[in-house]
Structure formats: structure tokens, C-alpha cells
């Protein structure tokens, strides 16, 4: 692990974030089905839906995300933060 001279190790890559690890609510877990998650999969699913409907062919630039998708994604990240850290974040 890299260090700053004689100092402590420096973490350079993300660790245990909702996008690098999978967090699922234990009380909703059911083997054999897609799990509710707290990551960017929600946005991926929305975009894949657009592709399935023939509304986007994955050619850049990507479509503008509706406010509902943005707000729901934000809510998922805030929820997992609060569950893991035990504190809330005020979002302007």
C-alpha cells in the first residue's frame, strides 16, 4: 500500500462504497431474484429500459436523466449512508 514517506498508508482507491461493494437490506433479501440495492444499478436499469424501448442506442451522448431518476438515485445513496454511518446529511 502506498505511503507518504514515513507516514501511514494512503488509501488511493475507493473502499466499501455502494458502487464498489453490494449492500442489500437484509430484511428484504430473497435468493433467486434481483435484490434492491443502493448503487448506480437503478440508473443502469432506467437506461437499459430506454434501449429496450428503442429510445436510445447507447450512442453518446447519453440521454438527460429525468429529475425523478436523479432524486430516487440520490435517495438511495443517502439511505445507505445513513444506514452505514448512523448520521444524516443535509442536501441543499
MONORPE-V42630 format. One record per pair of residues at least 6 apart in sequence whose C-alpha atoms are under 8 Angstrom apart, sorted by the first residue. I is the first residue (numbers start at 1). J is the second residue. D is the distance in Angstrom with one decimal. If there is no record, write none. Layout:
BEGIN
I,J,D  I,J,D
END
This chain:
BEGIN
1,9,6.0  1,10,7.0  1,11,7.6  2,9,5.7  2,10,5.7  2,11,7.6  3,9,4.4  3,10,5.3  4,10,7.0  14,20,7.2  15,21,8.0  18,38,6.0  18,39,5.1  18,77,7.5  18,80,7.7  19,39,5.4  19,40,6.7  22,37,7.1  22,38,7.7  22,39,7.7  23,37,6.1  23,38,6.3  23,80,7.9  24,35,6.7  24,36,6.2  24,37,5.3  24,38,7.1  25,36,7.4  25,37,7.6  28,35,7.9  28,36,7.7  29,35,6.5  37,76,8.0  38,76,5.1  38,77,6.0  38,79,7.8  38,80,6.2  39,73,7.8  39,76,7.1  39,77,6.9  40,73,7.3  42,73,6.9  43,69,7.0  43,73,7.2  46,69,7.9  47,56,7.9  50,56,5.6  51,57,5.7  51,58,7.3  56,62,7.9  56,63,7.5  78,88,7.6  78,89,7.3  81,87,7.6  81,88,7.6  82,88,5.5  82,89,7.9
END
